[in-house]
Structure formats: C-alpha cells, structure tokens
Amino acid sequence: MTKQDRLKAEMKLLTAIYAHEVFEGQTVRQGKPHCCGKVIDLFTTNVTFRQITIGKKVFHLIEPSCPICGSRIKANCTLLA
C-alpha cells in the first residue's frame, strides 16, 4: 500500500467517525451537505474538517466540495444539548 493510499484510507475513516458524531450525535447536529440539487456523498468527494469546541468537548464538522460545481460547502450545525 502506498503512502497516498494510506492517506485516502485514513481520510475515509475520519470522515466515517466524524459523520457519525455530527449527523447522529446528541450534542451537535450538522445538516446534510447539499449543492446543485443533490445531497453530497462524503466518501466520493474531497472533504475538510472544521473544529468547534463546546464546553470541553471538540467536534469536527465536515465541509465537502461539491463534485458538480466544485464549491466548498460550509458546515451548518445546531446545538442540541
């Protein structure tokens, strides 16, 4: 496995972990990213992570690029608890 393959695998793992935390979590809920009339598949596009701190806990919001137009989709989230 090449270094680039390892980095891609690591990004997919982080995306899965953070997606579970912010799309199904009990403290912060991020809206599903969408652009060009479609919900973006986080595993088939480039993503970046944005950290926010609430109290003493750090959350990682996911900001993907639209695979159609290339725009960066800013994360929007709601505090639940």
OpenMM code with the backbone's topology and positions (N, CA, C; nanometers):
from openmm import Vec3, app, unit

residues = "MET THR LYS GLN ASP ARG LEU LYS ALA GLU MET LYS LEU LEU THR ALA ILE TYR ALA HIS GLU VAL PHE GLU GLY GLN THR VAL ARG GLN GLY LYS PRO HIS CYS CYS GLY LYS VAL ILE ASP LEU PHE THR THR ASN VAL THR PHE ARG GLN ILE THR ILE GLY LYS LYS VAL PHE HIS LEU ILE GLU PRO SER CYS PRO ILE CYS GLY SER ARG ILE LYS ALA ASN CYS THR LEU LEU ALA".split()
positions = [
    Vec3(0.0850, -0.1180, 0.0000),
    Vec3(0.0000, 0.0000, 0.0000),
    Vec3(0.0895, 0.1242, 0.0000),
    Vec3(0.0597, 0.2164, -0.0882),
    Vec3(0.1408, 0.3375, -0.0980),
    Vec3(0.0981, 0.4380, 0.0090),
    Vec3(0.1816, 0.5378, 0.0272),
    Vec3(0.1514, 0.6423, 0.1251),
    Vec3(0.0219, 0.7140, 0.0876),
    Vec3(0.0011, 0.7400, -0.0410),
    Vec3(-0.1200, 0.8076, -0.0866),
    Vec3(-0.2442, 0.7225, -0.0585),
    Vec3(-0.2342, 0.5921, -0.0775),
    Vec3(-0.3462, 0.5022, -0.0476),
    Vec3(-0.3775, 0.5032, 0.1017),
    Vec3(-0.2740, 0.5055, 0.1853),
    Vec3(-0.2940, 0.5105, 0.3303),
    Vec3(-0.3627, 0.6405, 0.3715),
    Vec3(-0.3221, 0.7520, 0.3098),
    Vec3(-0.3839, 0.8808, 0.3413),
    Vec3(-0.5314, 0.8828, 0.3011),
    Vec3(-0.5631, 0.8268, 0.1851),
    Vec3(-0.7025, 0.8195, 0.1405),
    Vec3(-0.7848, 0.7339, 0.2364),
    Vec3(-0.7290, 0.6208, 0.2779),
    Vec3(-0.7988, 0.5326, 0.3716),
    Vec3(-0.8192, 0.6024, 0.5060),
    Vec3(-0.7192, 0.6756, 0.5511),
    Vec3(-0.7299, 0.7483, 0.6775),
    Vec3(-0.8380, 0.8567, 0.6690),
    Vec3(-0.8440, 0.9289, 0.5581),
    Vec3(-0.9457, 1.0327, 0.5406),
    Vec3(-1.0865, 0.9722, 0.5396),
    Vec3(-1.1036, 0.8569, 0.4768),
    Vec3(-1.2342, 0.7913, 0.4746),
    Vec3(-1.2745, 0.7460, 0.6149),
    Vec3(-1.1776, 0.6951, 0.6914),
    Vec3(-1.2058, 0.6535, 0.8286),
    Vec3(-1.2445, 0.7736, 0.9145),
    Vec3(-1.1683, 0.8828, 0.9050),
    Vec3(-1.2013, 1.0034, 0.9808),
    Vec3(-1.3375, 1.0575, 0.9399),
    Vec3(-1.3672, 1.0546, 0.8117),
    Vec3(-1.4972, 1.1011, 0.7636),
    Vec3(-1.6091, 1.0177, 0.8241),
    Vec3(-1.5919, 0.8866, 0.8279),
    Vec3(-1.6944, 0.7984, 0.8847),
    Vec3(-1.7139, 0.8265, 1.0338),
    Vec3(-1.6054, 0.8423, 1.1063),
    Vec3(-1.6135, 0.8677, 1.2505),
    Vec3(-1.6802, 1.0024, 1.2771),
    Vec3(-1.6325, 1.1067, 1.2098),
    Vec3(-1.6872, 1.2401, 1.2332),
    Vec3(-1.8306, 1.2513, 1.1831),
    Vec3(-1.8647, 1.1851, 1.0726),
    Vec3(-2.0014, 1.1883, 1.0211),
    Vec3(-2.0973, 1.1286, 1.1231),
    Vec3(-2.0593, 1.0182, 1.1822),
    Vec3(-2.1440, 0.9566, 1.2847),
    Vec3(-2.1622, 1.0534, 1.4014),
    Vec3(-2.0544, 1.1186, 1.4413),
    Vec3(-2.0581, 1.2106, 1.5556),
    Vec3(-2.1494, 1.3306, 1.5298),
    Vec3(-2.1422, 1.3917, 1.4117),
    Vec3(-2.2171, 1.5159, 1.3891),
    Vec3(-2.3515, 1.4978, 1.3187),
    Vec3(-2.3734, 1.3874, 1.2493),
    Vec3(-2.5023, 1.3666, 1.1844),
    Vec3(-2.5972, 1.2845, 1.2718),
    Vec3(-2.5433, 1.2123, 1.3706),
    Vec3(-2.6268, 1.1291, 1.4574),
    Vec3(-2.6029, 1.1563, 1.6048),
    Vec3(-2.5185, 1.2545, 1.6368),
    Vec3(-2.4809, 1.2817, 1.7752),
    Vec3(-2.5924, 1.3415, 1.8586),
    Vec3(-2.5680, 1.3501, 1.9883),
    Vec3(-2.6657, 1.4009, 2.0828),
    Vec3(-2.6364, 1.5430, 2.1290),
    Vec3(-2.5206, 1.5984, 2.0915),
    Vec3(-2.4834, 1.7330, 2.1360),
    Vec3(-2.4895, 1.8329, 2.0215),
    Vec3(-2.4281, 1.7987, 1.9097),
    Vec3(-2.4249, 1.8852, 1.7914),
    Vec3(-2.4828, 1.8067, 1.6749),
    Vec3(-2.5659, 1.8735, 1.5947),
    Vec3(-2.6211, 1.8071, 1.4773),
    Vec3(-2.5922, 1.8935, 1.3556),
    Vec3(-2.5181, 1.8372, 1.2612),
    Vec3(-2.4853, 1.9072, 1.1374),
    Vec3(-2.5873, 1.8700, 1.0313),
    Vec3(-2.6271, 1.9690, 0.9524),
    Vec3(-2.7176, 1.9429, 0.8407),
    Vec3(-2.6446, 1.8679, 0.7303),
    Vec3(-2.7157, 1.7818, 0.6603),
    Vec3(-2.6562, 1.7077, 0.5487),
    Vec3(-2.6129, 1.8071, 0.4415),
    Vec3(-2.4874, 1.7980, 0.3958),
    Vec3(-2.4408, 1.8929, 0.2950),
    Vec3(-2.5041, 1.8642, 0.1588),
    Vec3(-2.5504, 1.9702, 0.0929),
    Vec3(-2.6090, 1.9542, -0.0400),
    Vec3(-2.5734, 2.0743, -0.1260),
    Vec3(-2.5687, 2.0499, -0.2556),
    Vec3(-2.5374, 2.1537, -0.3530),
    Vec3(-2.5850, 2.1029, -0.4893),
    Vec3(-2.6147, 2.1931, -0.5780),
    Vec3(-2.6599, 2.1580, -0.7137),
    Vec3(-2.7774, 2.0606, -0.7116),
    Vec3(-2.8646, 2.0742, -0.6097),
    Vec3(-2.9849, 1.9938, -0.6001),
    Vec3(-2.9656, 1.8527, -0.5487),
    Vec3(-2.8459, 1.8198, -0.4993),
    Vec3(-2.8195, 1.6835, -0.4524),
    Vec3(-2.7491, 1.6849, -0.3174),
    Vec3(-2.7769, 1.5814, -0.2364),
    Vec3(-2.7012, 1.5608, -0.1126),
    Vec3(-2.5655, 1.5064, -0.1529),
    Vec3(-2.4606, 1.5583, -0.0926),
    Vec3(-2.3244, 1.5204, -0.1306),
    Vec3(-2.2815, 1.3932, -0.0584),
    Vec3(-2.2305, 1.2976, -0.1339),
    Vec3(-2.1739, 1.1749, -0.0780),
    Vec3(-2.0342, 1.2082, -0.0264),
    Vec3(-2.0173, 1.2038, 0.1043),
    Vec3(-1.8915, 1.2450, 0.1668),
    Vec3(-1.7743, 1.1541, 0.1316),
    Vec3(-1.8030, 1.0326, 0.0872),
    Vec3(-1.6959, 0.9377, 0.0602),
    Vec3(-1.6472, 0.9410, -0.0844),
    Vec3(-1.7118, 1.0234, -0.1680),
    Vec3(-1.6689, 1.0308, -0.3077),
    Vec3(-1.6205, 1.1699, -0.3463),
    Vec3(-1.6049, 1.2569, -0.2489),
    Vec3(-1.5585, 1.3928, -0.2764),
    Vec3(-1.4530, 1.4323, -0.1734),
    Vec3(-1.3836, 1.5401, -0.2002),
    Vec3(-1.2846, 1.5914, -0.1050),
    Vec3(-1.3567, 1.6585, 0.0110),
    Vec3(-1.3086, 1.6324, 0.1309),
    Vec3(-1.3657, 1.6951, 0.2497),
    Vec3(-1.2553, 1.7596, 0.3319),
    Vec3(-1.2935, 1.8614, 0.4069),
    Vec3(-1.2061, 1.9184, 0.5090),
    Vec3(-1.2844, 1.9157, 0.6389),
    Vec3(-1.2130, 1.9254, 0.7490),
    Vec3(-1.2759, 1.9211, 0.8798),
    Vec3(-1.2557, 2.0553, 0.9491),
    Vec3(-1.3614, 2.1028, 1.0143),
    Vec3(-1.3532, 2.2263, 1.0912),
    Vec3(-1.3858, 2.1929, 1.2356),
    Vec3(-1.2959, 2.2300, 1.3260),
    Vec3(-1.3161, 2.2011, 1.4680),
    Vec3(-1.3959, 2.3118, 1.5342),
    Vec3(-1.4897, 2.2690, 1.6190),
    Vec3(-1.5572, 2.3630, 1.7075),
    Vec3(-1.5489, 2.3049, 1.8477),
    Vec3(-1.5464, 2.3912, 1.9464),
    Vec3(-1.5397, 2.3470, 2.0856),
    Vec3(-1.6653, 2.3933, 2.1564),
    Vec3(-1.7312, 2.3002, 2.2223),
    Vec3(-1.8489, 2.3308, 2.3026),
    Vec3(-1.8209, 2.2774, 2.4419),
    Vec3(-1.8099, 2.3701, 2.5362),
    Vec3(-1.7680, 2.3311, 2.6706),
    Vec3(-1.6252, 2.2798, 2.6641),
    Vec3(-1.6058, 2.1564, 2.7050),
    Vec3(-1.4720, 2.0962, 2.6997),
    Vec3(-1.4592, 1.9936, 2.5882),
    Vec3(-1.5632, 1.9798, 2.5060),
    Vec3(-1.5618, 1.8782, 2.4011),
    Vec3(-1.5384, 1.9414, 2.2642),
    Vec3(-1.4558, 1.8765, 2.1843),
    Vec3(-1.4247, 1.9224, 2.0488),
    Vec3(-1.5030, 1.8368, 1.9496),
    Vec3(-1.5670, 1.9037, 1.8533),
    Vec3(-1.6396, 1.8362, 1.7466),
    Vec3(-1.5754, 1.8738, 1.6149),
    Vec3(-1.5829, 1.7828, 1.5196),
    Vec3(-1.5255, 1.8055, 1.3871),
    Vec3(-1.6377, 1.8090, 1.2849),
    Vec3(-1.6670, 1.9283, 1.2343),
    Vec3(-1.7673, 1.9423, 1.1308),
    Vec3(-1.7045, 1.9082, 0.9962),
    Vec3(-1.7860, 1.8595, 0.9055),
    Vec3(-1.7373, 1.8139, 0.7750),
    Vec3(-1.7792, 1.9142, 0.6676),
    Vec3(-1.6814, 1.9613, 0.5912),
    Vec3(-1.7078, 2.0560, 0.4835),
    Vec3(-1.6573, 1.9968, 0.3516),
    Vec3(-1.7490, 1.9403, 0.2718),
    Vec3(-1.7094, 1.8782, 0.1445),
    Vec3(-1.7049, 1.9790, 0.0296),
    Vec3(-1.6479, 1.9358, -0.0802),
    Vec3(-1.6543, 2.0101, -0.2066),
    Vec3(-1.7638, 1.9471, -0.2902),
    Vec3(-1.8397, 2.0304, -0.3603),
    Vec3(-1.9431, 1.9786, -0.4491),
    Vec3(-1.8746, 1.9123, -0.5684),
    Vec3(-1.9082, 1.7865, -0.5977),
    Vec3(-1.8455, 1.7193, -0.7116),
    Vec3(-1.8924, 1.7740, -0.8467),
    Vec3(-2.0015, 1.8508, -0.8483),
    Vec3(-2.0540, 1.9039, -0.9733),
    Vec3(-1.9940, 2.0403, -1.0051),
    Vec3(-2.0037, 2.1353, -0.9092),
    Vec3(-1.9575, 2.2716, -0.9362),
    Vec3(-1.8260, 2.3073, -0.8681),
    Vec3(-1.7815, 2.2226, -0.7741),
    Vec3(-1.6533, 2.2464, -0.7070),
    Vec3(-1.6591, 2.3398, -0.5875),
    Vec3(-1.7767, 2.3928, -0.5530),
    Vec3(-1.7892, 2.4842, -0.4389),
    Vec3(-1.7640, 2.4117, -0.3076),
    Vec3(-1.7038, 2.4825, -0.2138),
    Vec3(-1.6854, 2.4296, -0.0779),
    Vec3(-1.8151, 2.4541, -0.0026),
    Vec3(-1.8710, 2.3505, 0.0583),
    Vec3(-1.9979, 2.3603, 0.1299),
    Vec3(-1.9675, 2.3816, 0.2779),
    Vec3(-1.9976, 2.5002, 0.3277),
    Vec3(-1.9751, 2.5314, 0.4688),
    Vec3(-2.0697, 2.4511, 0.5554),
    Vec3(-2.0195, 2.4026, 0.6675),
    Vec3(-2.0996, 2.3249, 0.7607),
    Vec3(-2.1953, 2.4169, 0.8367),
    Vec3(-2.3184, 2.3704, 0.8536),
    Vec3(-2.4102, 2.4389, 0.9426),
    Vec3(-2.4527, 2.3369, 1.0473),
    Vec3(-2.4585, 2.3813, 1.1720),
    Vec3(-2.4904, 2.2866, 1.2783),
    Vec3(-2.5804, 2.3521, 1.3814),
    Vec3(-2.6424, 2.2669, 1.4607),
    Vec3(-2.7334, 2.3079, 1.5673),
    Vec3(-2.6869, 2.2446, 1.6975),
    Vec3(-2.6899, 2.3212, 1.8042),
    Vec3(-2.6561, 2.2709, 1.9363),
    Vec3(-2.7823, 2.2068, 1.9951),
    Vec3(-2.7735, 2.0786, 2.0327),
    Vec3(-2.8898, 2.0060, 2.0821),
    Vec3(-2.8990, 2.0056, 2.2346),
    Vec3(-2.7859, 2.0016, 2.3016),
    Vec3(-2.7901, 1.9921, 2.4478),
    Vec3(-2.6998, 2.0933, 2.5111),
] * unit.nanometer
topology = app.Topology()
chain = topology.addChain("A")
for resn in residues:
    res = topology.addResidue(resn, chain)
    for name in ("N", "CA", "C"):
        topology.addAtom(name, app.Element.getBySymbol(name[0]), res)
